[in-house]
Amino acid sequence: MSWEFAPNFDAAFRAALSTGRNLIYVCPPAWWTVMPLLAELPPATSPGTRNLVLIPDAVGLRECAAHLEMEEHLRPVHAATGLTRTGRLLGSAGIRTLVCTPTDLLRLLSRSAIDLGSVERIVLGWPELLTDHPELDALDTILGEGREAQRIVITIDPSANTEFLERHARRAPIATAAPPVQTIFGSARYAVTDFSRTSDSVNTALDILNPGTALIWDPTSTGIRFGSQRVSQQGVVVSADPEEVPCDLAIALGLPTQDVFVRLQDNSRNVLLMIRPFQVPFVRSLVATARPLRLPSETDRAHDRSHRLRQEIRGDIERQSLTDSYLAISSLFDEYDPATVAAALASRLSLPDAPEGQPADVPTWIRIRVEAGKRHRIRTGDLVGALLNAVEIPKHRVGKVDVRDGYSLVEIRAEAADKAVKGLNGLVLRGNKLTARPDRH
């Protein structure tokens, strides 16, 4: 691997690490950039909860804990997503490192679930992100009670955070793992995703953007976000090296430093950053043109499937004789309410997922005019049958068919419209040679 993230710790910083003095560590708001520091932390001197990691956003708790778990001397690590269970684990000495928001830690303190006097080390993740936020007041209270603990302040830019650092880490040695952004340049897209859904989000992004080749940049050597075994698509490579292979699209699973962003830009035609909500301001300070990419959720897909199901049922009602179906289900209405019967019938329909490579949006329909109608003895079923059988258009892509006196209008999904027009042109139906074209009215 030609690239490695290896910050340089000078003698003063290493001495502070070993003696428990306060420290300042400069890096972007991304936990992968903090790993070299965590690896250097000395083991706790006694059992129980000895490390306290405070972060500005509860959304990042599990991701932070996953990184900390990579260091044996910090385990067991617990993310305080539920205070009742967290309090029980603290009481049983089942946590070595606690990851928490400042507000939730105050709640644990009010329950006497944790004693800050026994905590050896408090790591503060990017307190500048809490500017004008109630969590910042909570931090001052916590640090006042845990004054004996070593304080490690992780910051994006010390010069923009001088008041807090003067108050809580005065004259502390500074290690600059990644310098503050100096020049904003380049363009990238970003998607705000959840850590637990990284794999699904990456695959969805690949489907939407459809690159010929792609590099998934995962800066963690163990691939805690997206292991290579989860990649089965041709032309997709997972690597911790931002210059592993030239590609059409680079997907960054960790918020990049400016140096890494430069490398990703130089090595690929397009860059997509997978980020968390609290990282959006940093992205805007790093990239000159940053455009969001909305990834459809399961809720979006469910709405799309429901829309297409309604369209299919409407089409069946309007173009089919339902006498046999009435006879088949009429007795069921004596046993069940109509809504239950309808829902059971709808569940028997097989609906495909949204078209590959497209977000789950409401389908677009195009109306086609066919120069044949009632005077030519053409019926609705004739046109539907021709589209399904002769032209081979899937049923869910055929909409309403309106047979008029001298012509007919057929609704077709946009992606199948060209095929429908070409297939109908020249087709002989009930002795009539058809002519079809997109309807202009």
Secondary structure, 3 states (H helix, E strand, C coil): CCCCCCCCCCHHHHHHHHHCCCEEEECCCCHHHHHHHHHHCCCCCCCCCCEEEECCCHHHHHHHHHHHCCCHHHCCEEECCCHHHHHHHHHCCCCCEEEECHHHHHHHHHCCCCCHHHCCEEEEECHHHHCCCHHHHHHHHHHHHCCCCEEEEEECCHHHCHHHHHHHCCCCCEEECCCCCCCCEEEEEEEECCHHHHHHHHHHHHHHHCCCCEEEECCCCCCCCCCHHHCCCCCEEEECCCCCCCEEEEEECCCCCHHHHHHHHHHEEEEEEEECHHHHHHHHHHEEEEEECCCCCHHHHHHHHHHHHHHHHHHHHHHCCCHHHHHHHHHHHHCCCHHHHHHHHHHCCCCCCCCCCCCCCCCCEEEEEECCCHHHCCCHHHHHHHHHHHCCCCHHHEEEEEECCCCEEEEEEHHHHHHHHHHHCCCEECCEECCEEECCC
